[in-house]
Amino acid sequence: MERTWKPTTAGILSIIAGALSLTGAGGIGVILMGYEAISMWPETWRLGPFEVALGAAIGAPLIILGIIPIIGGIFSLKRRLWGLALAGAICALYPLTFIFGILTIIFLVMGKNEFD
């Protein structure tokens, strides 16, 4: 079976998208920015423990949406489990990394015959 650049490129783009989704405006960034914003609120506006739970409730799914593209990218580089690689590419459609997700899906579909 001939090995082309398509799954490799898809894997690299998926890993980049996952890393960007984890940091900055992704899960870790939301949690950290939430704590910083909460600390600047006047005491009368604070909601108590609800603020911490809200930051974690918003940030945790974003962290998961950042980890799945990284795992999918690794499987794409290994050319194993096409479905998992595609799931990672779909999770890479996070608004910050939308273009990476689209390109990853296109390259994975084009290189599907290279997977075991």
Secondary structure as UniProt FT lines:
FT   HELIX           6..22
FT   TURN            24..25
FT   HELIX           27..40
FT   HELIX           43..45
FT   HELIX           49..78
FT   HELIX           82..91
FT   TURN            92..93
FT   HELIX           95..97
FT   HELIX           98..110
FT   HELIX           112..114
//
